[in-house]
Amino acid sequence: LRIWQQNLNNSRAAQESILNGPTAQRWDILAFQEACEDRLRNTKSNRQWHTLYPTQHFTHPEQKTCAITLISTSLNTNDWQQISFPSSDVVVVQFSGPFGKCTLFNIYNDGKKQDTIH
């Protein structure tokens, strides 16, 4: 698995540059922190990606979503699944294959607190 991780600092231009540039073609997973969102709380993506929001994104709209994970549509959807996690700052995905299982945690930590995964 090839993973690109970046804090986008809510920059739509930075996010679009990654999604529409050569970077996106070289990676299977884009793990973003502070991705841009529109007024409906949707992030920017395109048809090459499955967009995964934190589990609480839709159930706790008062919480700001700070972690977004994009999974390439080239990866078989039978080989991965999102794992529920009670935080708007974490997206958890588990991959399965001949290698066994691999769990990816995309965690946003604002630097002011150290208890994101407690």
TORDOTI-531187 format. One record per atom (N, C-alpha, C): x, y, z; atom name. Coordinates in nm, 4 decimals. Each point is the difference from the previous one (the first is absolute). Example, Ala and Ser with C-alpha at 12.3 -4.5 7.8 and 13.67 -1.06 7.14 Angstrom:
2
<node <1.3190,-0.5690,0.7800>,'N'>;
<node <-0.0890,0.1190,0.0000>,'CA'>;
<node <0.0900,0.1200,0.0000>,'C'>;
<node <-0.0350,0.1050,-0.0720>,'N'>;
<node <0.0820,0.1190,0.0060>,'CA'>;
<node <-0.0770,0.1090,0.0730>,'C'>;
END
This chain:
118
<node <0.0832,-0.1186,0.0000>,'N'>;
<node <-0.0832,0.1186,0.0000>,'CA'>;
<node <0.0874,0.1246,0.0000>,'C'>;
<node <-0.0328,0.0928,-0.0830>,'N'>;
<node <0.0738,0.1263,-0.0084>,'CA'>;
<node <-0.0881,0.1104,0.0579>,'C'>;
<node <0.0500,0.0649,0.1052>,'N'>;
<node <-0.0805,0.0964,0.0752>,'CA'>;
<node <0.0632,0.1390,-0.0056>,'C'>;
<node <-0.0812,0.0996,-0.0350>,'N'>;
<node <0.0412,0.1407,0.0032>,'CA'>;
<node <-0.0750,0.0652,0.1158>,'C'>;
<node <0.0722,0.0618,0.0930>,'N'>;
<node <-0.0603,0.0673,0.1150>,'CA'>;
<node <0.0371,0.1468,-0.0048>,'C'>;
<node <-0.1002,0.0873,0.0233>,'N'>;
<node <0.0291,0.1433,-0.0017>,'CA'>;
<node <-0.1066,0.0772,0.0767>,'C'>;
<node <0.0447,0.1007,0.0758>,'N'>;
<node <-0.0914,0.0969,0.0591>,'CA'>;
<node <-0.0197,0.1095,-0.1043>,'C'>;
<node <-0.1241,0.0189,-0.0427>,'N'>;
<node <-0.0302,0.0947,-0.1072>,'CA'>;
<node <-0.0333,0.1398,0.0512>,'C'>;
<node <-0.0083,0.0156,0.1305>,'N'>;
<node <-0.0272,0.1315,0.0598>,'CA'>;
<node <-0.1234,0.0657,-0.0627>,'C'>;
<node <-0.1024,-0.0825,-0.0279>,'N'>;
<node <-0.1277,0.0459,-0.0572>,'CA'>;
<node <0.0148,0.0694,-0.1352>,'C'>;
<node <0.1060,-0.0300,-0.0724>,'N'>;
<node <0.0253,0.0638,-0.1294>,'CA'>;
<node <-0.0625,-0.0801,-0.1141>,'C'>;
<node <-0.1012,0.0583,-0.0612>,'N'>;
<node <-0.0633,-0.0641,-0.1153>,'CA'>;
<node <0.0999,-0.0133,-0.1151>,'C'>;
<node <0.0830,0.1022,-0.0201>,'N'>;
<node <0.0991,-0.0031,-0.1084>,'CA'>;
<node <0.0988,-0.1147,0.0193>,'C'>;
<node <0.0469,-0.0203,0.1224>,'N'>;
<node <0.0939,-0.1095,0.0274>,'CA'>;
<node <-0.0663,-0.1349,-0.0250>,'C'>;
<node <-0.1241,-0.0145,0.0446>,'N'>;
<node <-0.0711,-0.1262,-0.0180>,'CA'>;
<node <-0.0252,-0.0282,-0.1478>,'C'>;
<node <-0.0440,0.0993,-0.0747>,'N'>;
<node <-0.0239,-0.0189,-0.1432>,'CA'>;
<node <0.1295,-0.0289,-0.0751>,'C'>;
<node <0.1089,0.0605,0.0419>,'N'>;
<node <0.1295,-0.0246,-0.0629>,'CA'>;
<node <0.0409,-0.1465,0.0151>,'C'>;
<node <-0.0218,-0.0553,0.1175>,'N'>;
<node <0.0332,-0.1411,0.0228>,'CA'>;
<node <-0.0938,-0.0900,-0.0795>,'C'>;
<node <-0.1301,0.0258,0.0080>,'N'>;
<node <-0.0985,-0.0858,-0.0667>,'CA'>;
<node <0.0129,0.0009,-0.1518>,'C'>;
<node <0.0370,0.1130,-0.0570>,'N'>;
<node <0.0040,0.0139,-0.1458>,'CA'>;
<node <0.1403,-0.0055,-0.0589>,'C'>;
<node <0.0991,-0.0184,0.0847>,'N'>;
<node <0.1380,-0.0034,-0.0468>,'CA'>;
<node <0.0570,-0.1406,-0.0013>,'C'>;
<node <0.1281,-0.0118,-0.0277>,'N'>;
<node <0.0649,-0.1310,-0.0082>,'CA'>;
<node <0.0090,-0.0722,0.1345>,'C'>;
<node <-0.0073,0.0732,0.1102>,'N'>;
<node <0.0091,-0.0629,0.1325>,'CA'>;
<node <-0.1063,-0.1072,0.0167>,'C'>;
<node <-0.1232,0.0314,-0.0360>,'N'>;
<node <-0.1112,-0.0929,0.0198>,'CA'>;
<node <0.0189,-0.1311,-0.0765>,'C'>;
<node <0.0672,0.0052,-0.1125>,'N'>;
<node <0.0185,-0.1199,-0.0817>,'CA'>;
<node <0.1030,-0.0961,0.0587>,'C'>;
<node <0.0833,0.0493,0.0909>,'N'>;
<node <0.1076,-0.0824,0.0560>,'CA'>;
<node <-0.0348,-0.0634,0.1343>,'C'>;
<node <-0.1195,0.0283,0.0538>,'N'>;
<node <-0.0334,-0.0445,0.1348>,'CA'>;
<node <-0.1326,-0.0749,0.0022>,'C'>;
<node <-0.0118,-0.0948,0.0931>,'N'>;
<node <-0.1231,-0.0774,0.0181>,'CA'>;
<node <-0.0920,0.0648,0.1024>,'C'>;
<node <0.0606,0.0712,0.0936>,'N'>;
<node <-0.0744,0.0593,0.1112>,'CA'>;
<node <0.0480,0.1431,0.0203>,'C'>;
<node <-0.0947,0.0910,0.0158>,'N'>;
<node <0.0316,0.1376,0.0365>,'CA'>;
<node <-0.0570,0.0230,0.1395>,'C'>;
<node <0.0868,0.0242,0.0953>,'N'>;
<node <-0.0411,0.0245,0.1389>,'CA'>;
<node <0.0159,0.1492,0.0268>,'C'>;
<node <-0.1119,0.0704,0.0003>,'N'>;
<node <0.0028,0.1451,0.0166>,'CA'>;
<node <-0.0418,0.0396,0.1407>,'C'>;
<node <0.0652,0.1026,0.0512>,'N'>;
<node <-0.0452,0.0673,0.1198>,'CA'>;
<node <-0.0333,0.1433,-0.0410>,'C'>;
<node <-0.1011,0.0541,0.0627>,'N'>;
<node <-0.0484,0.1356,-0.0295>,'CA'>;
<node <-0.0257,0.0198,-0.1497>,'C'>;
<node <-0.0741,-0.0942,-0.0584>,'N'>;
<node <-0.0407,0.0127,-0.1403>,'CA'>;
<node <-0.1085,0.1070,-0.0102>,'C'>;
<node <-0.0170,0.0549,-0.1189>,'N'>;
<node <-0.1046,0.1014,-0.0169>,'CA'>;
<node <-0.1368,-0.0687,-0.0028>,'C'>;
<node <-0.1002,0.0713,0.0481>,'N'>;
<node <-0.1383,-0.0469,-0.0037>,'CA'>;
<node <-0.0879,0.1133,-0.0511>,'C'>;
<node <-0.1087,-0.0372,-0.0680>,'N'>;
<node <-0.0955,0.1024,-0.0419>,'CA'>;
<node <-0.1011,0.0229,0.1123>,'C'>;
<node <-0.1002,0.0824,-0.0255>,'N'>;
<node <-0.0956,0.0341,0.1056>,'CA'>;
<node <-0.0870,-0.1186,0.0415>,'C'>;
<node <-0.0034,-0.1047,-0.0821>,'N'>;
<node <-0.0743,-0.1213,0.0341>,'CA'>;
<node <0.0882,-0.1040,0.0689>,'C'>;
<node <0.1250,0.0384,0.0306>,'N'>;
<node <0.0980,-0.0844,0.0678>,'CA'>;
<node <0.0533,-0.1123,-0.0893>,'C'>;
<node <-0.0066,0.0187,-0.1310>,'N'>;
<node <0.0576,-0.0954,-0.0944>,'CA'>;
<node <0.1380,0.0483,-0.0405>,'C'>;
<node <0.0922,-0.0937,-0.0143>,'N'>;
<node <0.1343,0.0365,-0.0433>,'CA'>;
<node <0.0104,-0.0112,-0.1516>,'C'>;
<node <0.1078,0.0498,-0.0530>,'N'>;
<node <0.0270,-0.0053,-0.1439>,'CA'>;
<node <0.0626,-0.1353,-0.0333>,'C'>;
<node <-0.0538,-0.0644,-0.1042>,'N'>;
<node <0.0548,-0.1269,-0.0465>,'CA'>;
<node <-0.0349,-0.0129,-0.1480>,'C'>;
<node <0.0240,-0.1192,-0.0561>,'N'>;
<node <-0.0420,-0.0271,-0.1370>,'CA'>;
<node <-0.0282,-0.1493,-0.0136>,'C'>;
<node <-0.0341,-0.0432,-0.1195>,'N'>;
<node <-0.0448,-0.1387,-0.0194>,'CA'>;
<node <0.1105,-0.1042,0.0164>,'C'>;
<node <0.1245,0.0431,0.0148>,'N'>;
<node <0.1105,-0.0944,0.0207>,'CA'>;
<node <0.0116,-0.0451,0.1457>,'C'>;
<node <-0.0824,0.0564,0.0892>,'N'>;
<node <0.0175,-0.0227,0.1431>,'CA'>;
<node <-0.1312,-0.0324,0.0703>,'C'>;
<node <0.0092,-0.0899,0.0969>,'N'>;
<node <-0.1071,-0.0205,0.0974>,'CA'>;
<node <0.0335,0.0918,0.1173>,'C'>;
<node <-0.0933,0.0823,0.0406>,'N'>;
<node <0.0234,0.0956,0.1081>,'CA'>;
<node <-0.0513,-0.0563,0.1314>,'C'>;
<node <0.0897,-0.0090,0.0985>,'N'>;
<node <-0.0374,-0.0497,0.1325>,'CA'>;
<node <0.0113,0.1129,0.1016>,'C'>;
<node <-0.1102,0.0263,0.0659>,'N'>;
<node <-0.0044,0.0993,0.1068>,'CA'>;
<node <0.0095,-0.0721,0.1341>,'C'>;
<node <0.0360,0.0718,0.1061>,'N'>;
<node <-0.0047,-0.0629,0.1323>,'CA'>;
<node <-0.1414,-0.0522,0.0275>,'C'>;
<node <-0.0096,-0.1041,0.0795>,'N'>;
<node <-0.1283,-0.0623,0.0309>,'CA'>;
<node <-0.1021,0.1022,0.0492>,'C'>;
<node <0.0433,0.0978,0.0777>,'N'>;
<node <-0.0922,0.0968,0.0593>,'CA'>;
<node <-0.0320,0.1190,-0.0910>,'C'>;
<node <0.0515,0.0013,-0.1195>,'N'>;
<node <-0.0211,0.1140,-0.0901>,'CA'>;
<node <-0.1489,0.0279,-0.0224>,'C'>;
<node <-0.0786,-0.1042,-0.0216>,'N'>;
<node <-0.1416,0.0177,-0.0310>,'CA'>;
<node <-0.0886,0.0008,0.1241>,'C'>;
<node <0.0458,-0.0613,0.1083>,'N'>;
<node <-0.0823,-0.0079,0.1212>,'CA'>;
<node <0.0259,0.1123,0.0991>,'C'>;
<node <0.1123,0.0689,-0.0125>,'N'>;
<node <0.0358,0.1103,0.0894>,'CA'>;
<node <0.0415,0.1222,-0.0827>,'C'>;
<node <-0.0962,0.0627,-0.0689>,'N'>;
<node <0.0350,0.1116,-0.0885>,'CA'>;
<node <0.0589,0.1210,0.0719>,'C'>;
<node <-0.0168,0.0069,0.1303>,'N'>;
<node <0.0575,0.1121,0.0754>,'CA'>;
<node <0.1514,-0.0129,0.0154>,'C'>;
<node <0.0536,-0.1195,-0.0237>,'N'>;
<node <0.1444,-0.0222,0.0109>,'CA'>;
<node <0.0659,0.0229,-0.1360>,'C'>;
<node <0.1069,0.0754,-0.0008>,'N'>;
<node <0.0729,0.0250,-0.1248>,'CA'>;
<node <0.0748,-0.1259,-0.0420>,'C'>;
<node <-0.0148,-0.0382,-0.1247>,'N'>;
<node <0.0720,-0.1145,-0.0548>,'CA'>;
<node <0.1402,0.0443,-0.0386>,'C'>;
<node <0.0999,-0.0663,0.0570>,'N'>;
<node <0.1389,0.0416,-0.0244>,'CA'>;
<node <0.0831,-0.1056,-0.0718>,'C'>;
<node <-0.0533,-0.1195,-0.0191>,'N'>;
<node <0.0726,-0.1056,-0.0713>,'CA'>;
<node <-0.0910,-0.0560,-0.1091>,'C'>;
<node <0.0539,-0.0140,-0.1191>,'N'>;
<node <-0.0707,-0.0571,-0.1148>,'CA'>;
<node <0.0959,-0.0989,-0.0660>,'C'>;
<node <-0.0504,-0.1168,-0.0367>,'N'>;
<node <0.0830,-0.0980,-0.0695>,'CA'>;
<node <-0.0631,-0.0309,-0.1349>,'C'>;
<node <0.0796,0.0055,-0.1044>,'N'>;
<node <-0.0458,-0.0345,-0.1339>,'CA'>;
<node <0.0686,-0.1296,-0.0415>,'C'>;
<node <-0.0799,-0.0967,-0.0441>,'N'>;
<node <0.0508,-0.1301,-0.0445>,'CA'>;
<node <-0.0187,-0.0081,-0.1513>,'C'>;
<node <0.1051,-0.0338,-0.0710>,'N'>;
<node <-0.0064,-0.0097,-0.1455>,'CA'>;
<node <-0.1033,-0.1037,-0.0434>,'C'>;
<node <-0.0756,0.0341,-0.1041>,'N'>;
<node <-0.0977,-0.0951,-0.0531>,'CA'>;
<node <0.0689,-0.1189,-0.0674>,'C'>;
<node <0.1314,0.0074,-0.0179>,'N'>;
<node <0.0733,-0.1144,-0.0564>,'CA'>;
<node <0.0155,-0.1126,0.1022>,'C'>;
<node <-0.0213,0.0299,0.1286>,'N'>;
<node <0.0048,-0.1038,0.1034>,'CA'>;
<node <-0.1380,-0.0641,0.0116>,'C'>;
<node <-0.0028,-0.1318,0.0006>,'N'>;
<node <-0.1249,-0.0746,0.0090>,'CA'>;
<node <-0.0706,0.0313,0.1320>,'C'>;
<node <-0.1265,0.0392,-0.0076>,'N'>;
<node <-0.0741,0.0344,0.1220>,'CA'>;
<node <-0.0230,-0.1205,0.0908>,'C'>;
<node <0.0193,-0.1207,-0.0510>,'N'>;
<node <-0.0096,-0.1194,0.0848>,'CA'>;
<node <0.1254,-0.0196,0.0844>,'C'>;
<node <0.1054,0.0762,-0.0291>,'N'>;
<node <0.1275,-0.0151,0.0704>,'CA'>;
<node <0.0218,0.1032,0.1098>,'C'>;
<node <-0.0980,0.0851,0.0250>,'N'>;
<node <0.0132,0.0979,0.1077>,'CA'>;
<node <-0.1374,0.0351,0.0566>,'C'>;
<node <0.0019,0.0469,0.1244>,'N'>;
<node <-0.1236,0.0459,0.0635>,'CA'>;
<node <0.0321,0.1072,0.1027>,'C'>;
<node <-0.0909,0.0953,0.0133>,'N'>;
<node <0.0173,0.1023,0.1026>,'CA'>;
<node <-0.0424,-0.0586,0.1336>,'C'>;
<node <0.0789,0.0296,0.1025>,'N'>;
<node <-0.0280,-0.0451,0.1363>,'CA'>;
<node <-0.0537,0.1194,0.0786>,'C'>;
<node <-0.1106,-0.0206,0.0692>,'N'>;
<node <-0.0594,0.1059,0.0804>,'CA'>;
<node <0.0952,0.0437,0.1109>,'C'>;
<node <0.0101,0.1322,0.0199>,'N'>;
<node <0.0845,0.0553,0.1058>,'CA'>;
<node <-0.0666,0.1279,0.0505>,'C'>;
<node <-0.0167,0.0143,0.1325>,'N'>;
<node <-0.0774,0.1113,0.0563>,'CA'>;
<node <0.0761,0.1325,0.0084>,'C'>;
<node <0.0389,0.0547,-0.1140>,'N'>;
<node <0.0704,0.1279,-0.0014>,'CA'>;
<node <-0.0170,0.0656,-0.1363>,'C'>;
<node <-0.0104,0.1315,-0.0005>,'N'>;
<node <-0.0064,0.0730,-0.1268>,'CA'>;
<node <0.1401,0.0289,-0.0533>,'C'>;
<node <0.1009,-0.0436,0.0747>,'N'>;
<node <0.1397,0.0236,-0.0375>,'CA'>;
<node <0.0708,-0.1252,-0.0511>,'C'>;
<node <-0.0726,-0.1104,-0.0159>,'N'>;
<node <0.0635,-0.1273,-0.0357>,'CA'>;
<node <-0.0834,-0.0743,-0.1047>,'C'>;
<node <0.0676,-0.0520,-0.1024>,'N'>;
<node <-0.0608,-0.0918,-0.0964>,'CA'>;
<node <0.0817,-0.1283,0.0061>,'C'>;
<node <-0.0680,-0.1135,0.0183>,'N'>;
<node <0.0677,-0.1294,0.0104>,'CA'>;
<node <-0.0463,-0.0888,-0.1154>,'C'>;
<node <0.0956,-0.0581,-0.0706>,'N'>;
<node <-0.0290,-0.0899,-0.1114>,'CA'>;
<node <0.0835,-0.1257,0.0174>,'C'>;
<node <-0.0634,-0.1153,-0.0192>,'N'>;
<node <0.0736,-0.1262,0.0083>,'CA'>;
<node <0.0043,-0.0643,-0.1387>,'C'>;
<node <0.1209,-0.0373,-0.0410>,'N'>;
<node <0.0237,-0.0650,-0.1288>,'CA'>;
<node <0.0275,-0.1474,0.0242>,'C'>;
<node <-0.0489,-0.0851,-0.0897>,'N'>;
<node <0.0231,-0.1442,0.0090>,'CA'>;
<node <0.0525,-0.0495,-0.1338>,'C'>;
<node <0.0850,-0.1008,0.0063>,'N'>;
<node <0.0552,-0.0570,-0.1219>,'CA'>;
<node <0.0909,-0.1160,0.0331>,'C'>;
<node <0.0813,-0.0449,-0.0963>,'N'>;
<node <0.0915,-0.1110,0.0220>,'CA'>;
<node <0.1008,0.0301,0.1109>,'C'>;
<node <0.0200,0.1269,0.0279>,'N'>;
<node <0.0940,0.0451,0.1032>,'CA'>;
<node <-0.0609,-0.0084,0.1396>,'C'>;
<node <-0.1290,-0.0281,0.0083>,'N'>;
<node <-0.0706,0.0012,0.1287>,'CA'>;
<node <-0.0842,0.1256,0.0091>,'C'>;
<node <0.0045,0.0640,0.1166>,'N'>;
<node <-0.0770,0.1223,0.0205>,'CA'>;
<node <0.0929,0.1153,0.0349>,'C'>;
<node <-0.0367,0.1174,-0.0473>,'N'>;
<node <0.0746,0.1227,0.0288>,'CA'>;
<node <-0.1032,0.1070,0.0348>,'C'>;
<node <0.0156,0.0625,0.1156>,'N'>;
<node <-0.0939,0.1035,0.0427>,'CA'>;
<node <0.0678,0.1359,-0.0084>,'C'>;
<node <-0.0650,0.0923,-0.0687>,'N'>;
<node <0.0510,0.1355,-0.0187>,'CA'>;
<node <-0.0816,0.0962,0.0863>,'C'>;
<node <0.0692,0.0794,0.0806>,'N'>;
<node <-0.0625,0.1041,0.0813>,'CA'>;
<node <0.0422,0.1351,-0.0572>,'C'>;
<node <-0.0949,0.0759,-0.0495>,'N'>;
<node <0.0258,0.1375,-0.0433>,'CA'>;
<node <-0.0454,0.0886,0.1157>,'C'>;
<node <0.0958,0.0586,0.0713>,'N'>;
<node <-0.0286,0.0739,0.1231>,'CA'>;
<node <0.0393,0.1464,-0.0156>,'C'>;
<node <-0.0933,0.0878,0.0350>,'N'>;
<node <0.0310,0.1424,0.0089>,'CA'>;
<node <0.0219,0.0322,0.1470>,'C'>;
<node <0.1136,0.0622,0.0306>,'N'>;
<node <0.0293,0.0449,0.1359>,'CA'>;
<node <0.0365,0.1467,-0.0091>,'C'>;
<node <-0.0783,0.0843,0.0654>,'N'>;
<node <0.0208,0.1445,-0.0116>,'CA'>;
<node <0.1198,0.0515,0.0784>,'C'>;
<node <0.0671,-0.0862,0.0737>,'N'>;
<node <0.1180,0.0405,0.0757>,'CA'>;
<node <-0.0330,0.0570,0.1362>,'C'>;
<node <-0.1270,0.0257,0.0268>,'N'>;
<node <-0.0417,0.0545,0.1293>,'CA'>;
<node <-0.0438,-0.1087,0.0964>,'C'>;
<node <-0.0348,-0.1145,-0.0555>,'N'>;
<node <-0.0408,-0.1117,0.0844>,'CA'>;
<node <0.0694,-0.1266,-0.0483>,'C'>;
<node <0.0193,-0.0920,0.0894>,'N'>;
<node <0.0707,-0.1239,-0.0330>,'CA'>;
<node <-0.0890,-0.1225,0.0216>,'C'>;
<node <-0.1320,0.0197,0.0045>,'N'>;
<node <-0.0896,-0.1100,0.0342>,'CA'>;
<node <-0.0907,-0.0419,-0.1154>,'C'>;
<node <0.0415,0.0224,-0.1227>,'N'>;
<node <-0.0835,-0.0288,-0.1159>,'CA'>;
<node <-0.0471,-0.1445,-0.0035>,'C'>;
<node <0.0852,-0.0949,0.0319>,'N'>;
<node <-0.0398,-0.1409,-0.0105>,'CA'>;
<node <-0.0299,-0.0648,0.1347>,'C'>;
<node <-0.0148,0.0778,0.1043>,'N'>;
<node <-0.0369,-0.0576,0.1305>,'CA'>;
<node <-0.1485,-0.0152,0.0111>,'C'>;
END
